[in-house]
Amino acid sequence: MKEQSVTTGNRLVVSRGHANPPKQEPLQNATNESTDTITNSRSFAHGKNLKSKFTNRLSEFIIEKIIFILGMTSIVILALIFIFLISSGFSVFKDVPLIDFLTGRFWYPNSVNPQFGILPLILGSLWVTAGAILISVPIGVGCAIFIAEVAPPKTRTSLKVVIEFLSAIPSVVLGFIGIMVLSNWVRLSFDLSSGFTLLTGSILVAFMAMPTIISISDDAISSLPKEYREASLALGATRLETIFHVLVPAASSGIVAGVMLGIGRAIGETMTVMMVTGNAARIPTSLLQSGRTMTATIAAEMGDTVRQSTHYHSLFAIGIVLLIMTSCINLVADYVLRRAQKGDR
């Protein structure tokens, strides 16, 4: 700044002014550079976003195609299994009529006059499955109710760990326990000549099915909204009435699903029932008799058959019958679940 003094009469007037007026060109250049920098950064960010979007879309496309290929591979493998099972099983009907195969009372595939009637095997499987259901369903659902609604938190956690441990026990180990312990108990309790009965197999199969029933039923009851319990208790219902009149009906679809999965486990069990049921291919009239299931027959005789023989094809036909039975169980379960869902609506 530069000061200028001017004398006017007796007064001194001081005026201030700029010695050099500011230049505007550097400021404009800085502004232009700042604008260019912002534009470049925006262009870089936009290009980076486009690249990121392209990468995400490419990743999604690849993942979708992998999932599609895996799904189609599973379907193709299942289709090939069905084709192989049907083509191998239906060959037996060239030598054995279908009616005789399903309703025949004798299974003597290696005799001089072989007979391929699987009615004893079907009834044996049904007896074992029915006995396992009668044992496992009440105990399993009751345990699920206790774990979900009655047990303290520490007890609930401990019981869940024990149940998971039970589901991990191999079936051959349970079969060995059945031979050494359970069969003797059945023999002494019912005054039988042998403890290798369908009841022994039913008890062990029920023991194997209970973890599945308990886990799924517990999840179904625990996942119910807490408003159900609060509303029922607020209306004056007791805890027991709330459990059996509100919570169990509301969770019925999940409980039925658990029961059906348990039934599927029971009807498809092989090693345990083969070890403890006696393997007598005869028509049983009670659980206290020896019997043979379809799965045990396939496991016991497949290694001793001549390939492409009638006996060989008959074992595949038994597999087809077993597949039809399990499919019917799944259809019934699906029907019950749909009815329960419509009822909830």
C-alpha positions, 0 to 999 in steps of 0.5 A, a space after each residue: 500500500 502507498 500513502 499520499 499526503 495532500 495539504 488543503 488549507 490548514 488540514 492534511 488529507 491522507 489518502 490510501 490507494 493500491 500501488 499496483 492493481 491485482 492481476 486476474 489471470 493467475 486466479 483464472 488459471 488456478 480456477 481452470 486447473 481446479 475444474 480440470 482436476 475435478 473433471 478428471 477425478 469424476 471421470 476416473 471414478 465413473 470409469 472405476 464404477 463402470 469397471 466394478 459394475 462389469 466385474 460384479 455382473 460377470 461374477 454373478 453371471 459365472 456364479 449363476 451358470 455354475 449353479 445351473 450346471 450343478 443343478 442340471 448335473 444332479 438332475 441328470 445323475 438322478 435320472 440315470 439312477 432311475 433309468 438304471 434301476 428301472 431297466 435292471 429291475 423290470 427285467 425280473 418280470 420276464 421270468 416272474 409275474 408281477 402279481 406273484 412277485 408282490 404277493 408271493 409268500 415265499 422268498 427262496 431265490 437260491 432253492 432248486 425251485 426258486 421263488 421270488 415273493 417279496 410279501 414277507 419282506 414288505 411286511 417285515 419293513 412295515 412292522 419295523 417302521 410301524 414299531 419305530 414310529 410308535 416308539 420314536 414319535 411320542 418320545 421325540 415330540 415330547 422331548 422337543 416340547 420339553 427342550 423348547 418350552 420347559 427346560 432351563 437354558 443350560 439344560 436346553 443347551 446340554 440336551 441339544 448337544 447330546 441329541 446331536 451326538 446321538 445322531 452321529 453314532 454309526 448304525 453298525 455300532 448301534 447294531 452291535 449294542 443291539 446284539 450284545 445288550 438289547 437282544 438279551 433284554 428282549 429275550 428275557 423280558 418276553 420269555 422268548 427263545 431268541 432276542 433277534 426280533 422285529 421289536 429289537 430292530 424297531 427299538 434301535 431304528 426308533 433310537 436312530 430316528 429320534 434325533 431327527 424328529 427332536 431337532 426339527 420339532 424343536 426348531 418348529 416350536 422355537 420359531 413361533 412368534 412370542 406373541 402366541 405365548 403371551 396372548 394365550 397366557 394373557 387370556 388366562 390359559 395355563 402353561 400346559 394349555 398354551 403348549 398343547 392347545 396353541 403352540 403344538 397346533 401352530 407348529 404342526 407343519 414342522 412337527 409333521 415334517 420331522 416325523 416324516 423324515 424320521 419315518 424315511 430314516 426308519 424305512 431306509 435303515 439297513 445295517 442295524 435291522 440286518 444285524 438284530 432282526 433275525 433275517 428270517 424271510 417269513 410273514 411276521 404276525 407280531 413284533 416278537 417274531 424274527 423277520 427280514 426287511 427289504 433293505 436288509 435283503 438287498 444288502 445281504 444278497 447283492 454280493 452273492 448273486 450272479 450278474 444278470 440272473 433272475 435273483 440279481 434283477 429281483 433285488 433291483 425290483 425290490 429297490 423299485 418297490 422301496 422307492 415307491 414306498 418312500 415316494 408315497 410317504 413323501 407325497 403324504 407328508 407334502 399333502 399334510 403340510 399343504 393342509 396345515 398351511 391352508 389351515 394356518 391361513 
